[in-house]
Amino acid sequence: MSGKNTLEKALGCFNCGRATYIGDGGYMCDKYDKIVIDEWEATDDFMCCDGKDYKGDD
């Protein structure tokens, strides 16, 4: 996650409603069909939307 600021990390895929759990610590973005978290770690596709499509709990 180098290059990401603290706010992006806090609001990133780990807390986004678009990130769907697919098992074994993996999450897929339901908008871009990319694995954004794998084995509980951010992937190269983490924040693939740059936060523009972040979906909160509201």
Biopython code that builds the backbone (N, CA, C, O; Angstrom):
import numpy as np
from Bio.PDB.StructureBuilder import StructureBuilder

atoms = [
    (1, "MET", "N", (0.821, -1.192, 0.000)),
    (1, "MET", "CA", (0.000, 0.000, 0.000)),
    (1, "MET", "C", (0.864, 1.255, 0.000)),
    (1, "MET", "O", (0.404, 2.319, 0.413)),
    (2, "SER", "N", (2.034, 1.153, -0.429)),
    (2, "SER", "CA", (2.886, 2.327, -0.456)),
    (2, "SER", "C", (2.287, 3.382, -1.366)),
    (2, "SER", "O", (1.670, 3.073, -2.386)),
    (3, "GLY", "N", (2.483, 4.644, -0.973)),
    (3, "GLY", "CA", (1.958, 5.741, -1.770)),
    (3, "GLY", "C", (0.540, 6.142, -1.408)),
    (3, "GLY", "O", (0.046, 7.157, -1.901)),
    (4, "LYS", "N", (-0.122, 5.380, -0.568)),
    (4, "LYS", "CA", (-1.484, 5.709, -0.152)),
    (4, "LYS", "C", (-1.428, 6.497, 1.144)),
    (4, "LYS", "O", (-0.681, 6.136, 2.054)),
    (5, "ASN", "N", (-2.206, 7.565, 1.242)),
    (5, "ASN", "CA", (-2.200, 8.330, 2.477)),
    (5, "ASN", "C", (-3.105, 7.679, 3.519)),
    (5, "ASN", "O", (-3.838, 6.740, 3.209)),
    (6, "THR", "N", (-3.055, 8.172, 4.747)),
    (6, "THR", "CA", (-3.788, 7.569, 5.860)),
    (6, "THR", "C", (-5.285, 7.550, 5.616)),
    (6, "THR", "O", (-5.940, 6.556, 5.929)),
    (7, "LEU", "N", (-5.848, 8.622, 5.066)),
    (7, "LEU", "CA", (-7.282, 8.667, 4.801)),
    (7, "LEU", "C", (-7.676, 7.607, 3.781)),
    (7, "LEU", "O", (-8.695, 6.938, 3.956)),
    (8, "GLU", "N", (-6.900, 7.442, 2.730)),
    (8, "GLU", "CA", (-7.204, 6.423, 1.722)),
    (8, "GLU", "C", (-7.176, 5.037, 2.344)),
    (8, "GLU", "O", (-8.024, 4.204, 2.024)),
    (9, "LYS", "N", (-6.220, 4.773, 3.226)),
    (9, "LYS", "CA", (-6.142, 3.471, 3.880)),
    (9, "LYS", "C", (-7.379, 3.239, 4.738)),
    (9, "LYS", "O", (-7.933, 2.140, 4.741)),
    (10, "ALA", "N", (-7.816, 4.267, 5.467)),
    (10, "ALA", "CA", (-8.966, 4.139, 6.353)),
    (10, "ALA", "C", (-10.250, 3.919, 5.566)),
    (10, "ALA", "O", (-11.120, 3.163, 5.997)),
    (11, "LEU", "N", (-10.374, 4.571, 4.420)),
    (11, "LEU", "CA", (-11.586, 4.469, 3.618)),
    (11, "LEU", "C", (-11.434, 3.508, 2.447)),
    (11, "LEU", "O", (-12.311, 3.426, 1.588)),
    (12, "GLY", "N", (-10.348, 2.800, 2.415)),
    (12, "GLY", "CA", (-10.068, 1.908, 1.295)),
    (12, "GLY", "C", (-10.977, 0.699, 1.243)),
    (12, "GLY", "O", (-12.010, 0.645, 1.911)),
    (13, "CYS", "N", (-10.586, -0.241, 0.459)),
    (13, "CYS", "CA", (-11.374, -1.435, 0.198)),
    (13, "CYS", "C", (-11.714, -2.219, 1.472)),
    (13, "CYS", "O", (-12.730, -2.912, 1.520)),
    (14, "PHE", "N", (-10.872, -2.111, 2.499)),
    (14, "PHE", "CA", (-11.136, -2.828, 3.740)),
    (14, "PHE", "C", (-12.454, -2.406, 4.368)),
    (14, "PHE", "O", (-13.062, -3.194, 5.091)),
    (15, "ASN", "N", (-12.912, -1.191, 4.114)),
    (15, "ASN", "CA", (-14.144, -0.669, 4.697)),
    (15, "ASN", "C", (-15.214, -0.336, 3.664)),
    (15, "ASN", "O", (-16.220, 0.290, 3.995)),
    (16, "CYS", "N", (-15.010, -0.739, 2.446)),
    (16, "CYS", "CA", (-15.941, -0.408, 1.375)),
    (16, "CYS", "C", (-17.019, -1.482, 1.228)),
    (16, "CYS", "O", (-16.731, -2.678, 1.270)),
    (17, "GLY", "N", (-18.246, -1.040, 1.056)),
    (17, "GLY", "CA", (-19.360, -1.962, 0.867)),
    (17, "GLY", "C", (-19.337, -2.685, -0.470)),
    (17, "GLY", "O", (-20.077, -3.651, -0.654)),
    (18, "ARG", "N", (-18.512, -2.248, -1.399)),
    (18, "ARG", "CA", (-18.392, -2.924, -2.699)),
    (18, "ARG", "C", (-17.463, -4.130, -2.640)),
    (18, "ARG", "O", (-17.498, -4.985, -3.525)),
    (19, "ALA", "N", (-16.630, -4.204, -1.599)),
    (19, "ALA", "CA", (-15.695, -5.315, -1.457)),
    (19, "ALA", "C", (-16.440, -6.514, -0.886)),
    (19, "ALA", "O", (-16.893, -6.489, 0.258)),
    (20, "THR", "N", (-16.563, -7.554, -1.687)),
    (20, "THR", "CA", (-17.309, -8.749, -1.321)),
    (20, "THR", "C", (-16.349, -9.860, -0.926)),
    (20, "THR", "O", (-15.425, -10.189, -1.670)),
    (21, "TYR", "N", (-16.578, -10.442, 0.268)),
    (21, "TYR", "CA", (-15.715, -11.516, 0.756)),
    (21, "TYR", "C", (-15.887, -12.750, -0.118)),
    (21, "TYR", "O", (-17.009, -13.196, -0.362)),
    (22, "ILE", "N", (-14.770, -13.300, -0.589)),
    (22, "ILE", "CA", (-14.830, -14.483, -1.454)),
    (22, "ILE", "C", (-14.136, -15.690, -0.824)),
    (22, "ILE", "O", (-13.983, -16.731, -1.463)),
    (23, "GLY", "N", (-13.720, -15.545, 0.432)),
    (23, "GLY", "CA", (-13.112, -16.651, 1.156)),
    (23, "GLY", "C", (-11.600, -16.555, 1.228)),
    (23, "GLY", "O", (-10.959, -15.874, 0.426)),
    (24, "ASP", "N", (-11.043, -17.258, 2.214)),
    (24, "ASP", "CA", (-9.589, -17.327, 2.408)),
    (24, "ASP", "C", (-8.927, -15.959, 2.488)),
    (24, "ASP", "O", (-7.808, -15.783, 2.006)),
    (25, "GLY", "N", (-9.607, -14.992, 3.092)),
    (25, "GLY", "CA", (-9.031, -13.655, 3.250)),
    (25, "GLY", "C", (-9.040, -12.823, 1.987)),
    (25, "GLY", "O", (-8.307, -11.839, 1.886)),
    (26, "GLY", "N", (-9.860, -13.206, 1.024)),
    (26, "GLY", "CA", (-9.924, -12.473, -0.233)),
    (26, "GLY", "C", (-11.212, -11.694, -0.397)),
    (26, "GLY", "O", (-12.283, -12.148, 0.005)),
    (27, "TYR", "N", (-11.099, -10.520, -0.991)),
    (27, "TYR", "CA", (-12.251, -9.669, -1.292)),
    (27, "TYR", "C", (-12.167, -9.222, -2.741)),
    (27, "TYR", "O", (-11.090, -8.916, -3.252)),
    (28, "MET", "N", (-13.323, -9.191, -3.395)),
    (28, "MET", "CA", (-13.399, -8.755, -4.786)),
    (28, "MET", "C", (-14.260, -7.503, -4.869)),
    (28, "MET", "O", (-15.301, -7.414, -4.219)),
    (29, "CYS", "N", (-13.825, -6.541, -5.667)),
    (29, "CYS", "CA", (-14.629, -5.349, -5.917)),
    (29, "CYS", "C", (-15.778, -5.746, -6.839)),
    (29, "CYS", "O", (-15.553, -6.243, -7.942)),
    (30, "ASP", "N", (-17.007, -5.524, -6.381)),
    (30, "ASP", "CA", (-18.160, -5.944, -7.185)),
    (30, "ASP", "C", (-18.434, -5.021, -8.372)),
    (30, "ASP", "O", (-19.250, -5.351, -9.232)),
    (31, "LYS", "N", (-17.770, -3.881, -8.427)),
    (31, "LYS", "CA", (-17.953, -2.988, -9.573)),
    (31, "LYS", "C", (-16.932, -3.272, -10.668)),
    (31, "LYS", "O", (-17.269, -3.279, -11.852)),
    (32, "TYR", "N", (-15.684, -3.505, -10.270)),
    (32, "TYR", "CA", (-14.609, -3.683, -11.246)),
    (32, "TYR", "C", (-14.182, -5.143, -11.429)),
    (32, "TYR", "O", (-13.307, -5.434, -12.245)),
    (33, "ASP", "N", (-14.794, -6.059, -10.675)),
    (33, "ASP", "CA", (-14.454, -7.490, -10.761)),
    (33, "ASP", "C", (-12.951, -7.730, -10.638)),
    (33, "ASP", "O", (-12.361, -8.480, -11.416)),
    (34, "LYS", "N", (-12.345, -7.077, -9.646)),
    (34, "LYS", "CA", (-10.920, -7.255, -9.385)),
    (34, "LYS", "C", (-10.734, -7.695, -7.942)),
    (34, "LYS", "O", (-11.463, -7.256, -7.053)),
    (35, "ILE", "N", (-9.764, -8.558, -7.712)),
    (35, "ILE", "CA", (-9.405, -8.970, -6.358)),
    (35, "ILE", "C", (-8.632, -7.807, -5.736)),
    (35, "ILE", "O", (-7.540, -7.470, -6.193)),
    (36, "VAL", "N", (-9.195, -7.198, -4.699)),
    (36, "VAL", "CA", (-8.564, -6.029, -4.088)),
    (36, "VAL", "C", (-7.840, -6.373, -2.788)),
    (36, "VAL", "O", (-6.953, -5.640, -2.349)),
    (37, "ILE", "N", (-8.226, -7.491, -2.179)),
    (37, "ILE", "CA", (-7.585, -7.977, -0.955)),
    (37, "ILE", "C", (-7.423, -9.477, -1.105)),
    (37, "ILE", "O", (-8.369, -10.173, -1.476)),
    (38, "ASP", "N", (-6.231, -9.979, -0.819)),
    (38, "ASP", "CA", (-5.968, -11.409, -0.905)),
    (38, "ASP", "C", (-5.151, -11.818, 0.318)),
    (38, "ASP", "O", (-4.145, -11.189, 0.647)),
    (39, "GLU", "N", (-5.593, -12.871, 0.978)),
    (39, "GLU", "CA", (-4.952, -13.338, 2.208)),
    (39, "GLU", "C", (-4.813, -12.193, 3.209)),
    (39, "GLU", "O", (-3.784, -12.044, 3.868)),
    (40, "TRP", "N", (-5.873, -11.388, 3.307)),
    (40, "TRP", "CA", (-6.004, -10.268, 4.246)),
    (40, "TRP", "C", (-5.031, -9.123, 3.961)),
    (40, "TRP", "O", (-4.851, -8.256, 4.816)),
    (41, "GLU", "N", (-4.405, -9.096, 2.800)),
    (41, "GLU", "CA", (-3.466, -8.038, 2.410)),
    (41, "GLU", "C", (-3.954, -7.349, 1.135)),
    (41, "GLU", "O", (-4.571, -7.976, 0.275)),
    (42, "ALA", "N", (-3.671, -6.060, 1.028)),
    (42, "ALA", "CA", (-4.033, -5.314, -0.176)),
    (42, "ALA", "C", (-3.271, -5.852, -1.382)),
    (42, "ALA", "O", (-2.098, -6.209, -1.276)),
    (43, "THR", "N", (-3.938, -5.907, -2.517)),
    (43, "THR", "CA", (-3.306, -6.342, -3.763)),
    (43, "THR", "C", (-2.921, -5.116, -4.585)),
    (43, "THR", "O", (-3.149, -3.983, -4.161)),
    (44, "ASP", "N", (-2.346, -5.341, -5.740)),
    (44, "ASP", "CA", (-2.007, -4.234, -6.645)),
    (44, "ASP", "C", (-3.265, -3.504, -7.132)),
    (44, "ASP", "O", (-3.183, -2.351, -7.554)),
    (45, "ASP", "N", (-4.430, -4.170, -7.078)),
    (45, "ASP", "CA", (-5.687, -3.554, -7.501)),
    (45, "ASP", "C", (-6.431, -2.876, -6.357)),
    (45, "ASP", "O", (-7.531, -2.364, -6.564)),
    (46, "PHE", "N", (-5.853, -2.859, -5.147)),
    (46, "PHE", "CA", (-6.461, -2.185, -4.009)),
    (46, "PHE", "C", (-6.711, -0.730, -4.387)),
    (46, "PHE", "O", (-5.837, -0.065, -4.943)),
    (47, "MET", "N", (-7.909, -0.243, -4.080)),
    (47, "MET", "CA", (-8.313, 1.125, -4.409)),
    (47, "MET", "C", (-8.264, 1.363, -5.923)),
    (47, "MET", "O", (-7.870, 2.442, -6.365)),
    (48, "CYS", "N", (-8.658, 0.377, -6.708)),
    (48, "CYS", "CA", (-8.636, 0.508, -8.168)),
    (48, "CYS", "C", (-9.518, 1.661, -8.642)),
    (48, "CYS", "O", (-9.330, 2.165, -9.749)),
    (49, "CYS", "N", (-10.467, 2.080, -7.827)),
    (49, "CYS", "CA", (-11.327, 3.216, -8.197)),
    (49, "CYS", "C", (-10.789, 4.537, -7.660)),
    (49, "CYS", "O", (-11.400, 5.584, -7.870)),
    (50, "ASP", "N", (-9.661, 4.498, -6.976)),
    (50, "ASP", "CA", (-9.082, 5.687, -6.332)),
    (50, "ASP", "C", (-10.062, 6.345, -5.363)),
    (50, "ASP", "O", (-9.989, 7.550, -5.121)),
    (51, "GLY", "N", (-10.975, 5.551, -4.813)),
    (51, "GLY", "CA", (-11.934, 6.056, -3.837)),
    (51, "GLY", "C", (-13.180, 6.682, -4.442)),
    (51, "GLY", "O", (-14.100, 7.052, -3.711)),
    (52, "LYS", "N", (-13.227, 6.807, -5.755)),
    (52, "LYS", "CA", (-14.371, 7.469, -6.409)),
    (52, "LYS", "C", (-15.669, 6.679, -6.275)),
    (52, "LYS", "O", (-16.755, 7.259, -6.278)),
    (53, "ASP", "N", (-15.557, 5.351, -6.157)),
    (53, "ASP", "CA", (-16.743, 4.512, -6.070)),
    (53, "ASP", "C", (-16.918, 3.898, -4.686)),
    (53, "ASP", "O", (-17.619, 2.901, -4.518)),
    (54, "TYR", "N", (-16.262, 4.517, -3.687)),
    (54, "TYR", "CA", (-16.364, 4.028, -2.303)),
    (54, "TYR", "C", (-17.821, 3.997, -1.876)),
    (54, "TYR", "O", (-18.569, 4.947, -2.109)),
    (55, "LYS", "N", (-18.219, 2.885, -1.242)),
    (55, "LYS", "CA", (-19.590, 2.726, -0.777)),
    (55, "LYS", "C", (-19.538, 2.492, 0.735)),
    (55, "LYS", "O", (-19.042, 1.466, 1.201)),
    (56, "GLY", "N", (-20.052, 3.450, 1.479)),
    (56, "GLY", "CA", (-20.088, 3.341, 2.935)),
    (56, "GLY", "C", (-21.319, 2.585, 3.405)),
    (56, "GLY", "O", (-22.046, 1.989, 2.610)),
    (57, "ASP", "N", (-21.536, 2.621, 4.702)),
    (57, "ASP", "CA", (-22.655, 1.908, 5.313)),
    (57, "ASP", "C", (-23.997, 2.620, 5.194)),
    (57, "ASP", "O", (-25.038, 2.033, 5.487)),
    (58, "ASP", "N", (-23.980, 3.867, 4.769)),
    (58, "ASP", "CA", (-25.222, 4.646, 4.729)),
    (58, "ASP", "C", (-26.160, 4.270, 3.635)),
    (58, "ASP", "O", (-27.232, 4.861, 3.510)),
]
sb = StructureBuilder()
sb.init_structure("model")
sb.init_model(0)
sb.init_chain("A")
sb.init_seg("    ")
for serial, (resi, resn, name, xyz) in enumerate(atoms, 1):
    if name == "N":
        sb.init_residue(resn, " ", resi, " ")
    sb.init_atom(name, np.array(xyz, "f"), 0.0, 1.0, " ", f" {name:<3s}", serial, name[0])
structure = sb.get_structure()
